[in-house]
Amino acid sequence: MENIFDKLLHLPLFQGVSQERLQDTVEKVPFHFLKFRKGEKILSCGDECSHVRFIVSGRVKLEFESKVLKFKISHELEAPEVIAPDYLFGLDTSYPFSVTATEGCGILQLAKQDYVAMLRTDDVFLFNILNYLSRNSQTRKSQLLNLGNASVQERLVMLVSAFTSQRSQNIAITFRQRDLCRLLGARRPALVSAISAMKDKGLIDMPSSTTITIASRHDFLQQLKNNE
């Protein structure tokens, strides 16, 4: 069975770090281990991102809901995973989503100031977070630049990619059709056609006329590549 250090080493923020180095770091900085029961709220939308938080056991659900449009997207993350370190820095450091335990789970967290101090102890830690933030920023910029020439299906894929993580599972998009059209910049017939085509290809499921579900983000994107 993997111990907590083996799990953390799977995460991009700790790539290239030996288990001995990581264990030494965890013993020296004030990490805190928290347990949550199934259904218990871990974070609320608007909470300050004051810690870097790692899921070391169990599974959580992240849920974003638009304040302007009738649009909601949720997805699940399974250990080992880090919860949106993008919001540690920058102008807006509040989480735009809520996080709930979908089963009993363990969260290892480190206060922002202690994480910054940790980054100063080893260039590997520093370069890992810089690479993580740069990759996310560059990916979103690339999607934005390609938006004008993108089909409705491609825009829907961009939407899923923007609101979920690389290892997201059980993605659910709940929407009012006219609001999803506004969000994607698409006419209703084109949206309906794109969704129907993706459903026919087995890329998505539609348990209702206002809900799209995707079992695995990775498999979803891989299937899209195979269908090109």
Disulfide bonds with the S-S distance in Angstrom:
none
